[in-house]
Amino acid sequence: MTKPNQKTRKRGFRVRKFIKNLSLLAVLAILATAAGLVYLYATSLPLADSDRNSRLLDSQGEVIATFSAGGKDSVPVQLEDIAPDLVHATLAVEDRKFYNHYGFDVQGMGRAVLVNLEHMQMSQGASTLTQQLARNLYLSHEKTWTRKAKEAMYTAQLEMKYSKDEILQMYLNEIYYGHGAYGIEAASRMYFGKSAKQLDLAESAMLAGIPKGPTYYSPYNHMKNAKDRQKIVLNAMADIGKITQAEADKAYEKMLSFKPESERKTVESAPYFRDYIRNLAIKELGISEAMLDHGGLNIYTTLDLRVQKAAEDAIAKGMDAKSELETALVSIDPRTGYIKAMVGGKNYRTNQINHVLATTRQPGSAFKPIMYLAALESKQLTSASIFNSEPTLFHYDNDRKTYKPGNFGDKYLGEIDLRQAIAASDNIYAVNTIMQIGPEQVVSMAKNLGITSNLSAVPSLALGTSPVSPLEMASAFSVIAAGGQRTPPVAILQVTDAAGRVLYESPQTKAETVVEPAAAYVLTRLMESVFENGGTGNRVSKAIKRPVAGKTGTTNTDAWLVGFTPELSTAVWVGYDQGKAISTSDGRRAAPIFAQFTEQALASVPPKIFTVPDHVVSVYIDPESGKLAGNGCEEKRLEVFIDGTEPTEVCHGTTDDSDSGEDEKTRQVQNQQGIQEEKHSWWGDFKRWWVE
């Protein structure tokens, strides 16, 4: 009876063959898995969307901002710089097993698969923090099997290439917390005005609950939803033993102090400057928006983040966050034309209009120095020229038209010279000046200084009735600060691609002499009087500890202070977008902003005097008559002139002075020569070394 044995042997053979094949398949599966893991480990992860964004860098190579279509605000921080309560809250509500799995929650995935098969669609997920990170970095949020497969692959790669702490840090820096804030640091600053390291338990639980639904759980949008979600987070923390239930209840009852929505600011530096560069790159350099957003370019700019911070601090201190009043500040290095700081408004989140570029605002009296520069250079006006400040009706256009300006507060000073006119911002003196030299000459001077806006060649131009932008004003005054040398404003120095290849290099622009240096210096000395006793900027003079020249300007709708030191030419504007009238208190905000900015921006720079060019003389004059001051004059003032325009007639006062005008002039010129010789003495050299 052999048949049973044969059947037994055949059955045993099939079992052994099955086991052998199964073992072979297992080995092949192990080898395939190992090969797959090796492949995943050896294969680089794709470039994250944030890594493809072009970067904006300042003059020192520090990153200012990134270009992204979504306008992301993000400030990366280290894990140790995040409050532990926030970390625990996030893990409790998002991924309790984070430190115990390899990127996948198998039980959760199983439940999700059953639900999805039941509904025959991707209706439920069980994403771990690593899976969420992979999706946020490399994928879209569509619910498809293909996307899930890629997500699994990228999740495995992240777990292979990074430690758990590194993954958690990346997640907390990447996750979206609503209102444009990506990452916990940006969210913490936006909602609570503090760093992520300073968050307490209640604040941490509130923020940890937002990513599940950034709009639905935003405390700005739906406070009840946000509080309900906060309670869920706190109870989850209590469930895993990170806090007690009593601590959870106490944190829930705590009244949180959110920053008002009106005070929410972007966390990126210089957002208006970023937009300005974006526009330049597209319109002038021909770079496409797609390349800016995803080309990985590095755009090196002239901005100085230290100076920019001084500008932002001055604006924050000088403006009322609750008011609709707007502002702008732009500062240029007159030696190079480099734009060092740009603040286009009070709050970028609520108003993206860059007022630095707005060509619809009247500069008022801030325009007068441009006119006076034309008069000085033409030698039709000097520091000692006198006009009568009194109500005056001016005739022009061959006497077919009239113009009757007035002084602020109907205050008229009588006979005054140019220094007094600039200090007091006298309108009658200004119109007398433009009537003497002609408005066409003023328009020509403005063009030479770099003003491109259309200017009306009428008497009222003397009072700044033609609109110009703050950028134009800062650029024009930079020519005066540079002693008549003009260098056009520069913002972009270099553009490189992702591989470091240079795509654009700013041309080396040589400064062009557009104004006689002596005329620029004389005007500078006259403009210093604005910050002296009796000047319109006198109230902030104590806040400025260095030589500074400038001019205020006020209209019904605008307030300005445009001024300069040897290092910075700065324009500050204040007004309303609607063009409504400004109050007296509104008009007084520009000067303090200018003063604080100038001192903070130049805090590490020793004070410097304005360099005296050739063809400048200084003589003592009688302020009342504008003549050379003789021995009998009761008042004397040392005044500067372009060589050859100084007064020659002597005021003898009440005493009998036998000196002739020529003798007096000779004596003063000899004194001036002595002053000049002193400037070249060892003491002068020492002072020059100290300030330079």
C-alpha positions in Angstrom: 0.0 0.0 0.0 2.2 2.8 -1.3 -0.4 5.4 -2.4 -0.9 7.0 1.0 2.9 7.4 1.4 3.2 8.9 -2.1 0.4 11.4 -1.3 2.1 12.3 2.0 5.4 12.8 0.2 3.8 15.0 -2.5 2.0 17.0 0.2 5.2 17.5 2.1 7.0 18.5 -1.1 4.4 21.1 -1.9 4.6 22.4 1.7 8.4 22.7 1.5 8.2 24.3 -1.9 5.6 26.8 -0.5 7.7 27.6 2.5 10.8 27.9 0.2 9.0 30.3 -2.1 7.6 32.2 0.8 11.0 32.5 2.3 12.4 33.6 -1.0 9.6 36.2 -1.3 10.3 37.3 2.2 14.0 37.7 1.4 13.2 39.5 -1.8 10.8 41.7 0.1 13.5 42.5 2.7 16.1 43.1 0.0 13.6 45.3 -1.8 12.7 47.2 1.3 16.4 47.6 2.2 17.1 48.8 -1.3 14.2 51.2 -1.1 15.4 52.5 2.2 18.9 52.9 0.9 17.5 54.7 -2.2 15.4 57.0 -0.1 18.3 57.8 2.2 20.6 58.4 -0.7 18.1 60.5 -2.7 17.8 64.2 -1.8 14.5 65.6 -0.7 13.0 68.0 -3.2 13.6 71.7 -2.8 11.0 73.1 -0.4 8.8 75.9 -1.7 10.3 78.3 0.8 13.8 77.4 -0.4 12.9 78.3 -4.0 11.8 81.8 -3.0 14.2 84.6 -4.0 15.9 86.4 -1.2 16.4 90.1 -0.5 19.6 90.9 1.3 20.9 94.1 2.8 24.3 95.8 2.2 25.9 93.5 4.8 24.5 90.3 3.3 21.8 89.8 5.9 18.5 88.4 4.7 15.8 91.1 4.8 12.9 89.2 3.3 11.9 86.6 0.8 9.7 87.0 -2.3 6.6 84.8 -2.2 3.3 85.0 -3.9 1.5 84.3 -0.6 3.3 87.1 1.3 4.5 84.7 4.0 5.7 86.1 7.3 8.2 83.8 9.0 10.9 84.1 11.6 12.7 80.8 12.1 13.8 80.0 15.7 15.6 77.2 17.4 13.6 74.6 19.4 15.2 75.8 22.6 13.8 79.3 21.9 10.2 78.0 22.0 8.3 77.8 25.3 8.1 74.1 26.5 4.4 74.5 27.1 3.9 75.3 23.4 5.9 72.2 22.4 3.9 70.0 24.8 0.6 71.5 23.8 1.3 70.9 20.1 2.4 67.3 20.7 -0.6 66.6 22.9 -3.2 67.7 20.4 -1.4 66.8 17.1 0.8 63.8 17.6 1.1 62.2 21.1 3.3 59.3 19.8 5.7 61.6 17.9 8.8 60.4 19.7 7.8 56.7 19.5 7.0 56.2 15.8 9.0 56.4 12.6 6.9 58.9 10.9 3.7 56.9 10.7 0.9 56.2 13.2 0.0 52.6 12.1 -3.1 52.3 14.2 -4.4 55.6 13.2 -3.6 54.9 9.5 -5.5 51.6 9.8 -8.6 53.3 11.1 -8.4 56.0 8.4 -8.0 53.3 5.6 -11.2 51.5 6.8 -13.1 54.8 6.8 -11.8 55.8 3.3 -12.6 52.3 1.8 -16.1 52.5 3.3 -16.7 55.9 1.6 -14.5 55.0 -1.5 -12.7 58.4 -1.2 -10.0 60.1 0.8 -12.3 61.5 3.5 -10.1 60.9 6.6 -6.4 61.0 7.5 -4.2 60.3 10.5 -1.2 62.5 9.7 1.7 62.6 12.1 3.7 65.8 12.5 6.3 64.4 10.1 3.6 63.8 7.5 2.2 67.2 8.0 5.7 68.7 7.6 6.3 66.7 4.4 3.0 67.9 3.0 3.6 71.6 3.9 7.2 71.6 2.5 6.8 69.6 -0.7 3.2 68.9 -1.6 -0.3 70.4 -2.1 -3.2 69.7 0.2 -5.3 67.8 -2.3 -6.7 64.4 -1.1 -5.5 61.9 -3.8 -3.8 58.5 -3.6 -0.8 59.9 -5.6 -0.3 62.7 -3.2 -0.5 60.3 -0.2 2.1 58.0 -1.8 4.5 60.9 -2.3 3.8 62.1 1.3 4.7 58.7 2.6 8.0 58.7 0.7 8.9 62.2 1.8 7.9 61.3 5.4 10.3 58.3 5.4 13.1 60.5 4.1 12.6 63.2 6.7 12.7 60.6 9.5 15.9 59.1 8.0 17.7 62.4 7.5 16.7 64.4 10.6 16.4 63.8 14.3 13.0 64.0 16.0 14.0 67.4 17.6 15.0 68.7 14.2 11.7 67.6 12.6 9.7 69.2 15.4 11.7 72.4 15.1 11.0 72.5 11.3 7.3 71.8 11.9 6.9 74.6 14.4 8.7 77.0 12.1 6.6 76.0 9.1 3.1 75.5 10.2 0.5 78.2 9.4 -1.2 80.1 12.3 -3.4 82.4 10.3 -3.3 86.0 9.1 -0.1 85.5 7.1 2.0 84.2 10.0 4.0 81.0 9.3 5.8 79.5 12.2 5.4 79.9 16.0 7.7 83.0 16.3 5.7 85.0 13.8 2.4 83.9 15.4 3.6 84.7 18.9 4.7 88.2 17.9 1.5 88.8 15.9 -1.0 87.6 18.5 0.7 88.5 21.7 3.6 90.9 20.8 6.2 88.6 22.4 8.7 86.0 21.4 7.8 82.3 21.3 10.1 81.7 24.3 8.0 84.0 26.5 4.7 82.2 26.0 2.9 81.0 29.1 0.6 77.9 29.3 -2.6 79.7 28.4 -1.1 81.4 25.4 0.6 78.2 24.3 -2.6 76.3 24.3 -4.4 79.0 22.4 -1.7 79.0 19.6 -1.4 75.2 19.5 -5.1 75.0 18.7 -5.0 77.3 15.7 -3.3 75.2 12.9 -6.2 72.7 12.8 -8.3 75.6 11.3 -6.4 78.9 11.1 -9.5 80.9 10.0 -12.1 79.0 12.1 -9.9 79.0 15.3 -8.4 82.5 15.0 -9.1 84.5 18.1 -9.4 87.6 15.9 -12.1 86.0 13.8 -14.0 83.7 16.2 -13.1 84.0 19.9 -15.6 81.4 21.1 -14.2 78.8 18.6 -10.6 79.7 19.7 -11.5 79.3 23.4 -13.3 76.0 22.8 -10.2 74.7 20.9 -7.9 76.0 23.7 -9.9 73.9 26.2 -9.4 70.8 24.1 -5.7 71.4 24.0 -5.4 72.0 27.7 -7.4 68.8 28.5 -5.2 66.8 26.1 -2.1 68.1 28.0 -3.7 67.0 31.2 -4.5 63.5 29.7 -0.9 62.8 28.9 0.3 64.1 32.3 2.1 67.3 31.2 -0.1 69.4 33.4 -2.7 68.7 36.1 -6.4 69.2 35.4 -6.3 72.1 37.9 -3.6 73.8 35.9 -5.6 73.3 32.8 -8.7 74.8 34.3 -6.8 77.8 35.6 -5.1 78.4 32.2 -8.5 78.3 30.5 -9.9 80.9 32.9 -7.0 83.3 32.4 -7.8 86.5 30.5 -5.5 86.7 27.5 -4.1 90.0 26.2 -4.1 90.0 22.4 -2.5 92.7 20.3 -5.2 94.8 18.7 -5.7 94.0 15.1 -4.8 97.6 14.2 -1.4 97.1 15.7 -0.5 93.9 14.0 2.6 94.3 12.0 4.5 92.3 9.5 7.4 90.4 11.1 9.5 90.8 8.0 11.8 93.9 7.9 11.3 96.6 5.3 8.1 95.3 3.6 7.7 98.5 1.6 11.3 98.3 0.4 10.7 94.7 -0.5 7.8 95.7 -2.7 9.9 98.6 -4.2 12.6 96.1 -5.1 10.1 93.7 -6.6 8.8 96.5 -8.8 12.3 97.5 -9.9 13.3 93.9 -10.6 10.3 93.3 -12.8 10.0 96.7 -14.6 13.6 97.7 -14.9 15.6 94.5 -14.8 13.2 92.4 -16.7 12.9 89.6 -14.1 9.6 87.7 -14.2 7.4 87.3 -11.2 7.7 83.5 -11.5 11.5 83.9 -11.3 11.2 86.1 -8.2 8.9 83.7 -6.4 10.5 80.4 -7.4 13.9 81.2 -9.0 16.0 81.1 -5.9 17.6 84.5 -6.8 19.7 86.5 -4.3 19.1 90.2 -4.7 21.7 92.3 -2.9 20.5 95.8 -2.0 21.8 99.1 -0.5 19.5 98.9 2.5 21.2 98.9 6.0 19.1 96.9 8.4 20.5 98.9 11.4 19.4 102.2 9.8 16.1 100.6 8.7 15.4 99.6 12.3 16.1 103.2 13.4 13.5 104.4 10.8 10.9 101.8 11.9 11.5 102.7 15.6 11.1 106.4 15.0 7.9 105.8 13.0 6.5 103.6 15.8 7.3 106.1 18.5 6.2 109.2 16.5 2.9 108.0 15.1 -0.5 107.1 16.8 -1.3 103.5 15.9 -5.1 104.2 16.2 -5.1 107.2 14.0 -5.7 107.2 10.2 -2.7 109.6 9.9 -0.1 108.1 7.6 3.6 108.7 7.2 6.7 108.0 5.1 10.5 108.1 5.7 13.3 107.5 3.2 17.0 108.1 3.8 19.8 108.2 1.2 23.6 108.3 1.6 24.5 111.5 -0.3 28.0 110.2 -1.0 26.8 107.2 -2.9 23.1 107.6 -3.7 22.4 104.4 -1.8 18.9 104.1 -0.2 19.7 103.1 3.4 16.1 103.0 4.8 12.6 103.1 3.5 9.3 103.1 5.5 6.4 103.6 3.2 3.6 103.8 5.8 2.6 103.2 9.5 1.5 99.6 9.2 2.1 97.4 6.2 -0.6 95.0 7.2 -3.4 97.5 7.0 -2.0 99.8 4.3 0.4 98.6 1.5 0.6 102.0 -0.2 4.2 103.1 -0.3 3.9 106.8 0.4 7.7 107.2 -0.2 6.9 107.0 -3.9 3.6 109.0 -3.8 3.9 112.0 -6.2 0.7 113.6 -5.1 1.8 115.4 -2.0 2.7 119.1 -1.8 6.1 119.7 -0.1 5.1 123.2 1.0 8.0 125.2 2.5 10.3 122.2 2.3 10.7 123.1 -1.4 12.1 126.6 -0.6 15.8 125.5 -0.4 15.7 124.3 -4.0 14.5 127.8 -5.0 17.1 129.5 -2.8 19.8 127.3 -4.2 18.9 128.6 -7.7 19.0 132.1 -6.5 22.4 131.7 -4.7 24.0 130.0 -7.7 22.8 132.8 -10.0 24.3 135.3 -7.6 21.1 137.3 -7.7 20.6 136.6 -4.0 23.1 136.3 -1.1 22.9 135.5 2.6 22.6 139.3 3.2 19.8 140.0 0.7 16.9 141.8 2.4 13.2 141.8 1.5 10.3 143.3 3.4 8.1 140.7 5.0 4.7 142.3 4.8 1.3 141.6 3.1 2.1 141.9 -0.7 0.2 141.5 -3.9 2.4 140.2 -6.6 1.8 140.7 -10.4 2.9 138.2 -13.0 2.3 137.0 -16.5 2.7 140.5 -17.9 0.5 141.9 -15.1 -2.4 139.9 -16.3 -2.5 137.8 -13.1 -1.9 138.5 -9.4 -0.9 136.3 -6.4 -1.2 137.3 -2.8 0.5 134.8 -0.4 0.4 135.1 3.4 2.5 134.0 6.3 1.4 131.4 8.8 -0.7 133.0 11.5 -0.5 136.3 9.6 2.9 137.0 11.2 5.1 139.4 9.3 8.7 140.2 10.3 9.5 143.4 8.4 12.9 143.6 6.7 14.7 140.3 7.0 17.6 138.6 5.3 17.8 135.1 3.8 19.0 133.3 7.0 16.0 134.8 8.9 13.7 133.9 6.0 14.7 130.3 6.0 14.6 129.9 9.8 11.2 131.4 10.1 9.9 130.0 6.8 8.7 133.4 5.6 6.5 133.1 2.5 6.7 136.7 1.4 10.5 136.5 1.2 10.2 133.3 -0.8 7.8 134.8 -3.4 10.0 137.9 -3.7 12.9 135.6 -4.5 11.1 133.6 -7.2 9.8 136.8 -8.8 13.3 138.1 -8.9 15.0 135.1 -10.5 12.1 133.7 -12.4 10.2 130.4 -11.8 11.7 128.8 -14.9 15.1 128.9 -13.2 13.7 127.2 -10.2 12.2 124.4 -12.3 15.6 124.0 -14.0 17.4 123.7 -10.7 14.8 121.1 -9.4 15.4 119.0 -12.5 19.2 119.2 -12.0 18.7 117.9 -8.5 16.8 114.9 -9.8 13.1 115.9 -9.4 11.2 114.4 -12.2 7.6 115.4 -11.2 6.0 118.1 -13.3 6.5 121.5 -11.7 4.3 124.5 -12.6 6.5 127.6 -13.3 4.3 130.0 -11.4 5.0 132.2 -8.3 3.3 129.8 -6.0 6.0 127.2 -6.8 8.1 129.0 -4.2 5.7 127.7 -1.6 5.9 124.1 -2.7 2.5 123.9 -4.5 3.7 121.4 -7.1 3.4 117.8 -5.7 6.6 115.7 -5.5 7.4 112.4 -3.7 9.4 112.0 -0.5 12.0 110.0 -2.5 12.5 112.9 -4.9 12.9 115.3 -2.0 15.5 113.1 -0.2 17.4 112.7 -3.4 17.4 116.5 -4.2 18.6 117.4 -0.7 21.3 114.7 -1.0 22.9 116.8 -3.7 23.1 119.8 -1.4 24.5 117.5 1.3 27.1 116.3 -1.1 28.3 119.8 -2.0 26.6 119.9 -5.4 27.5 116.3 -6.5 24.5 114.3 -7.7 24.4 110.5 -7.7 21.0 109.0 -8.7 19.3 106.9 -6.0 20.4 103.3 -6.1 18.6 100.3 -4.5 19.8 97.1 -6.2 23.6 96.4 -6.2 23.6 92.8 -7.6 21.4 89.9 -8.6 22.7 86.3 -8.6 20.9 83.1 -9.5 20.6 80.0 -7.3 24.1 78.8 -8.5 25.7 82.1 -7.6 26.1 83.3 -11.2 25.8 87.1 -11.5 22.7 88.1 -13.5 22.9 91.9 -12.9 25.5 94.3 -11.5 24.8 97.9 -10.7 26.8 100.1 -13.0 29.5 102.3 -11.3 27.8 105.7 -11.4 30.2 108.6 -11.1 28.9 111.6 -9.2 28.1 114.6 -11.5 28.5 118.2 -10.4 25.2 119.8 -11.0 25.4 122.7 -8.6 28.3 125.0 -7.7 29.8 123.6 -4.5 30.1 127.0 -2.9 26.4 127.7 -3.5 25.5 124.3 -1.9 27.7 125.0 1.1 26.3 128.5 1.7 22.7 127.1 1.5 23.7 124.3 3.9 24.9 126.8 6.5 21.7 128.8 6.1 19.6 125.7 6.5 21.3 124.9 9.8 19.5 127.9 11.3 16.2 125.9 11.0 17.3 124.0 14.1 18.5 127.1 16.0 16.7 129.6 18.2 13.8 131.0 16.2 13.9 128.2 13.6 10.9 126.1 12.7 12.8 123.0 13.8 14.1 124.4 17.0 11.9 122.3 19.3 13.8 119.1 18.3 17.3 120.7 18.2 18.2 119.2 21.6 17.6 115.7 20.3 20.2 116.1 17.5 23.8 116.0 18.7 25.5 116.7 15.4 25.6 119.3 12.6 22.4 119.0 10.7 20.6 121.2 8.1 17.0 120.9 6.9 13.7 122.5 6.2 10.2 122.0 7.5 7.1 122.2 5.3 3.4 122.4 6.2 0.3 122.6 4.0 -3.3 122.1 4.9 -2.9 118.4 4.2 0.8 117.6 4.5 3.7 118.0 7.0 7.4 117.5 6.1 10.8 117.7 7.5 13.6 117.1 4.9 17.1 117.4 6.2 20.6 116.0 6.0 23.9 115.4 7.7 27.1 114.6 5.8 26.1 110.9 5.9 22.3 110.8 5.4 19.7 112.8 3.5 16.2 112.1 4.9 12.7 113.0 4.0 9.8 112.5 6.5 6.2 113.1 5.4 3.0 113.0 7.4 -0.6 113.3 6.1 -3.9 111.5 5.4 -4.5 109.3 2.3 -7.9 110.9 1.9 -6.2 114.3 1.6 -8.1 115.7 4.5 -6.7 118.6 6.6 -4.1 117.9 9.2 -4.3 119.3 12.7 -1.6 121.3 14.4 -0.6 118.3 16.4 -0.5 116.2 13.3 1.8 118.6 11.6 4.3 118.5 14.5 5.0 114.7 14.2 7.4 114.9 11.2 10.2 116.8 13.1 10.5 114.4 16.1 10.5 111.4 13.8 13.4 113.0 11.8 15.3 113.8 14.9 15.0 110.4 16.5 15.8 108.6 13.3 18.9 110.7 12.6 20.4 110.2 16.0 19.6 106.5 16.3 20.8 105.7 12.7 24.1 107.6 13.3 24.6 106.6 16.9 27.9 104.8 16.2 29.1 107.6 13.8 31.1 110.5 15.3 29.6 113.9 14.4 31.0 115.5 11.3 31.0 119.1 10.0 30.1 119.9 6.5 33.2 120.3 4.3 34.0 123.8 3.3 34.7 124.0 -0.5 36.8 126.5 -2.3 35.3 130.0 -3.2 33.5 130.5 0.1 34.2 133.5 2.3 33.0 134.4 5.8 32.5 138.0 6.9 30.8 139.8 9.7 27.7 141.6 8.6 25.2 143.9 10.2 21.9 141.8 10.3 19.7 144.8 10.1 21.3 146.4 7.0 23.0 143.5 5.3 26.2 145.5 5.1 29.7 144.7 6.4 29.8 145.2 10.1 31.9 148.2 11.1 33.3 149.0 14.5 30.2 151.0 15.4 27.6 148.3 14.6 25.7 147.1 17.7 25.1 143.6 16.3 27.4 141.5 14.2 26.9 138.1 12.7 29.4 135.9 10.9 27.9 135.0 7.6 29.0 132.9 4.6 29.0 134.0 0.9 30.1 132.7 -2.4 33.4 134.5 -3.1 32.7 137.8 -4.8 29.1 138.1 -3.6 29.9 139.3 -0.1 28.8 142.9 0.8 31.3 145.7 0.2 29.5 148.6 1.8 30.2 149.1 5.5 27.7 149.8 8.2 29.3 152.3 10.6 26.6 152.3 13.2 26.4 155.4 15.5 30.2 155.8 15.9 32.5 157.7 13.6 34.4 155.1 11.7 36.9 156.4 9.2 37.6 153.0 7.6 36.5 152.8 4.0 34.3 150.0 2.8 37.3 148.5 1.0 39.5 148.7 4.1 36.8 147.0 6.2 36.4 144.3 3.6 40.2 143.9 3.4 40.4 143.6 7.2 37.6 141.0 7.3 39.1 139.0 4.4 42.4 139.0 6.3 40.5 137.7 9.3 38.9 135.1 7.1 42.3 134.0 5.8 43.4 133.6 9.4 40.4 131.4 10.0 41.3 129.3 6.9 44.9 129.1 8.1 43.7 127.8 11.5 41.8 125.1 9.7 45.0 123.8 8.2 46.9 124.0 11.6 47.7 120.9 13.7 44.5 121.6 15.7 42.5 121.6 12.5 44.2 118.4 11.3 43.4 116.8 14.7 39.8 117.8 14.5 39.5 116.5 11.0 41.1 113.1 12.0 38.7 112.9 15.0 35.5 113.4 13.0 36.6 111.4 10.0 
